[in-house]
Amino acid sequence: MKHKKIAILGAGAVGSTTAYALMLKNIITEVILVDIDEKRCLGEILDLSDALSFSGASKIRSGTAQDAAQADIIIIAAGMRQMPGKTRIELMSTNRSIISTILEQIKPISLHAIIIMVTNPVDILTLDAQQFSGLPRNQVFGSGTFLDTQRLCGILAKKLNIAEQSIDAYILGEHGDTQFPAWSNAHVANIPLLNFPSVNQEYLNQIAEETRKKAYEIIDCKGTTHYGIAACVATMCQAIIFNQKLVIPLSCYIPSFEVCLSMPAILGENGIEQILPIPLNEKEQQQLAHSAEFLQRSLLSKNS
Ligand SMILES: NC(=O)c1ccc[n+]([C@@H]2O[C@H](COP(=O)([O-])OP(=O)(O)OC[C@H]3O[C@@H](n4cnc5c(N)ncnc54)[C@H](O)[C@@H]3O)[C@@H](O)[C@H]2O)c1
């Protein structure tokens, strides 16, 4: 096990729930929480420490940006969250400035560190982190559409009345409104989803829309989404720590588009080991290009 020390920058809802998810996974790790709001960070540490006795393996403490710089895995979850009815891309200007400050503060970053970007808009900020950190691109990536993919599989599982673990389907592209399901490659227990008798275009459109809207619905009800993403990020850490080579859709750099967006990637101890070339039909290729163009335009926009 190469990676044992995990720093989480941003001890808000997402950061602290990620620490909790890591603790409950019982991975042998030291978790360091860092937040500009020191009092909140202390409160989260004290609260989390009450759960330590159920997690024999973890240690948790607060730290500085410099402590984070020496961690093996650096999770960035600091910054403004999505407001009800607002899109993730609307956070771009504020969060780019917060993340650039953080990336400056954690220099020099340990050369073998892996950075996981979670703050939104995650695809834009992953590209920033790759550029500012100076680390190889395979060591800097975002949670991307991992969460959206879990949502898609959860919705499909319910509709088909089949265990989620038997469903293999991906949301790809932007972690945002231009995301799309790669239906042509979706399988249920090795059977192409498109072969199922109940599946028609209307059915697929409805599931895609439900998946895309789920974050808006949660934010409308309670102001934040944190359990799902925390479970996703803890799973990513586990894949890195135990070199599991798990295939997950993650936000990574796609040279042909010159942006970061989600494609299925193999995740192991070196970070992204390989981006898998998933065959897409013509419509899906257009949707992928649309996602990439949207991100390219956003990067060029006035408030970027
Ligand atoms: N990628 C995903 O799938 C996903 C899912 C959910 C939320 N998010 C994103 O995660 C981010 C955090 O969301 P949240 O609900 O935890 O928000 P939150 O408001 O609960 O927490 C954000 C924390 O960041 C801290 N912070 C701000 N500037 C900082 C700095 N310079 N250094 C250190 N800490 C700083 C704040 O003090 C606060 O504690 C948001 O951008 C949100 O959109 C991403």
The ligand as a Gaussian input file, in Angstrom:
#p B3LYP/6-31G(d) Opt

LIG

0 1
 N      -18.399000      16.504000      -7.852000
 C      -19.544000      16.163000      -7.293000
 O      -20.167000      15.169000      -7.704000
 C      -20.075000      17.004000      -6.156000
 C      -21.174000      16.571000      -5.407000
 C      -21.622000      17.378000      -4.370000
 C      -21.004000      18.598000      -4.117000
 N      -19.942000      18.985000      -4.877000
 C      -19.262000      20.268000      -4.684000
 O      -18.429000      20.200000      -3.528000
 C      -18.186000      21.542000      -3.073000
 C      -18.399000      21.610000      -1.551000
 O      -19.780000      21.420000      -1.276000
 P      -20.303000      21.404000       0.252000
 O      -21.742000      21.045000       0.180000
 O      -19.362000      20.628000       1.092000
 O      -20.171000      22.949000       0.608000
 P      -20.022000      23.541000       2.094000
 O      -20.415000      24.983000       1.993000
 O      -20.728000      22.684000       3.082000
 O      -18.469000      23.432000       2.394000
 C      -17.496000      24.123000       1.680000
 C      -16.348000      24.334000       2.638000
 O      -15.256000      24.908000       1.917000
 C      -14.574000      25.742000       2.830000
 N      -13.669000      26.651000       2.138000
 C      -13.954000      27.736000       1.380000
 N      -12.821000      28.320000       0.942000
 C      -11.791000      27.575000       1.440000
 C      -10.376000      27.674000       1.345000
 N       -9.789000      28.654000       0.649000
 N       -9.621000      26.740000       1.998000
 C      -10.207000      25.746000       2.707000
 N      -11.549000      25.618000       2.833000
 C      -12.324000      26.523000       2.203000
 C      -15.708000      26.453000       3.571000
 O      -15.272000      27.057000       4.778000
 C      -16.671000      25.301000       3.797000
 O      -16.464000      24.662000       5.042000
 C      -19.150000      22.428000      -3.879000
 O      -18.461000      23.058000      -4.941000
 C      -20.163000      21.446000      -4.417000
 O      -20.796000      21.915000      -5.598000
 C      -19.470000      18.205000      -5.882000

